[in-house]
Amino acid sequence: MPYDAVIIGGGLAGCSTALQLARRGHAVLLAEQSTYPRHKLCGEFLSPEAQSSFRRLGVLEAVHEAGASPIDQAVLTAPSGTGTEHALPDTALGLSRYELDRLLFRRACGAGVDGRPGTRVTDVQGSLNDGFAVTVGAETVEARLVIGAYGRRGTLDRHLDRPFLDQRTPYVAFKAHYAGAAAAQVQNTIELHSAPGGYCGLSPVEGTRVNACWIGHTDALKEAGGTPEAMLDKRLRQNPALDTRLGGLTRVSDQFEAVSQVPLMPKSRFAGGICMVGDSAGMIAPLCGDGMAMALQTADLVSPLASTFLEGRHSPSSFREKYEEAWTDTFGTRMRLGRWIHTAAFRPGAARLLVRSCRVVPPLARWLIRTTRGHRAQRPGHRATAPPPAADDR
Ligand SMILES: Cc1cc2nc3c(=O)[nH]c(=O)nc-3n(C[C@H](O)[C@H](O)[C@H](O)COP(=O)(O)OP(=O)(O)OC[C@H]3O[C@@H](n4cnc5c(N)ncnc54)[C@H](O)[C@@H]3O)c2cc1C
């Protein structure tokens, strides 16, 4: 049976798009190469904006029931350990990707999506004009639309010869869950600690655990001895505030999740006719803590446009133009600001200046927090037109 849409990748962007298209009556196949539940590298800080998407999807209550931890304070420290603390404009949440991705995938399947965990998409041929043939596991299926929701970087990008691959990025990132006496100090708070060669975020997740996630330069990893523990101990813990915090925490994850090549450069929204969402369309600097909300927002942006295209009310070119325009309008400013803050966090002098400025001029901190969430970027004409709120339908 031909599908209306094949969605590649069952992270936040893929599951949300699949769920929304299925609710609009489309036949959707959602392929995820991993099985659920599984740990995934992420800071696991869900900015307040993510909750609007959860509410629209009808999963907010389930997210709370999964144990999401409320977060209403942000602490930023310079490499010297000097810090500045600010209230978040709204309550954010901390929930592991182990719980969150499984929850969303189940919801998509519950809405009629043909969800296939443990299934990798290896090839896509065709166009928006003529339709696609997609290699899904051992099978080839036909679809009118293919959505790329496969994250920041994948082998499909290589097949599609996407230009962003020409630029190497010298970053590695790790994450693990911790527990211990210091977890109480991190409750309700996201902490971002800058250090020579990288930065580390600490935030609470379900079960009184703390997620520690850090990103650094590959040179910092090599110089420290090549292991995540060594990078944390020898480089990042040079920040006394982070050192104190980690002194009261013990790792409870069996292993570290790791990624290399974190691509923060601009990307295209379409490649080989595939419509990209989430990190596949563009990744915001991790320090902004907004990647998951953006992944959900791209799903909110693309779903009504894709549905209109599938109903024959948008031509392929009009679908492309409208999505491109809506994406740039919604995310352009925060992507640029995110790259700037990320660069500053890697430079001790700039990080010190940024923290000091936020201490002395608190409105600056509030402006940064709001602008990296896109509050200035949205214009009324381009707000996401998501489906009406759905009742929790577990
Ligand atoms: C160090 C670091 C810290 C971060 N911290 C935060 C944070 O605190 N808060 C926040 O909001 N964001 C954070 N982010 C960003 C956030 O993790 C991403 O923006 C978000 O996960 C994007 O969701 P996605 O659905 O686009 O992609 P993903 O969540 O990466 O999902 C893509 C999925 O596609 C699957 N896949 C890949 N290729 C294929 C294939 N060929 N076939 C089938 N399946 C495939 C993968 O297995 C994966 O499950 C962080 C990122 C990094 C690197």
The ligand as a Gaussian input file, in Angstrom:
#p B3LYP/6-31G(d) Opt

LIG

0 1
 C       25.291000      18.096000      23.941000
 C       23.857000      18.364000      23.598000
 C       22.994000      18.796000      24.603000
 C       21.665000      19.114000      24.312000
 N       20.835000      19.533000      25.306000
 C       19.574000      19.896000      25.029000
 C       18.694000      20.337000      26.056000
 O       19.021000      20.349000      27.243000
 N       17.439000      20.733000      25.705000
 C       17.008000      20.706000      24.415000
 O       15.867000      21.092000      24.139000
 N       17.808000      20.248000      23.417000
 C       19.068000      19.842000      23.701000
 N       19.877000      19.352000      22.701000
 C       19.344000      19.271000      21.343000
 C       18.330000      18.123000      21.194000
 O       18.879000      16.925000      21.660000
 C       17.942000      17.985000      19.728000
 O       17.680000      19.255000      19.201000
 C       16.715000      17.100000      19.552000
 O       16.975000      15.796000      19.998000
 C       16.300000      17.067000      18.101000
 O       15.260000      16.142000      17.919000
 P       15.070000      15.410000      16.513000
 O       13.802000      14.663000      16.627000
 O       15.261000      16.382000      15.431000
 O       16.311000      14.410000      16.397000
 P       16.733000      13.194000      17.301000
 O       16.181000      13.313000      18.662000
 O       18.214000      13.086000      17.155000
 O       16.026000      11.944000      16.620000
 C       16.447000      11.441000      15.379000
 C       16.112000       9.954000      15.347000
 O       16.315000       9.454000      14.040000
 C       16.811000       8.136000      14.129000
 N       17.473000       7.833000      12.851000
 C       18.623000       8.370000      12.375000
 N       18.884000       7.897000      11.142000
 C       17.883000       7.037000      10.841000
 C       17.607000       6.228000       9.708000
 N       18.389000       6.238000       8.613000
 N       16.487000       5.440000       9.728000
 C       15.672000       5.428000      10.830000
 N       15.904000       6.175000      11.924000
 C       16.986000       6.990000      11.927000
 C       17.740000       8.193000      15.333000
 O       17.954000       6.902000      15.893000
 C       16.978000       9.127000      16.263000
 O       16.171000       8.438000      17.207000
 C       21.203000      18.983000      22.984000
 C       22.052000      18.509000      21.977000
 C       23.367000      18.196000      22.286000
 C       24.270000      17.689000      21.186000

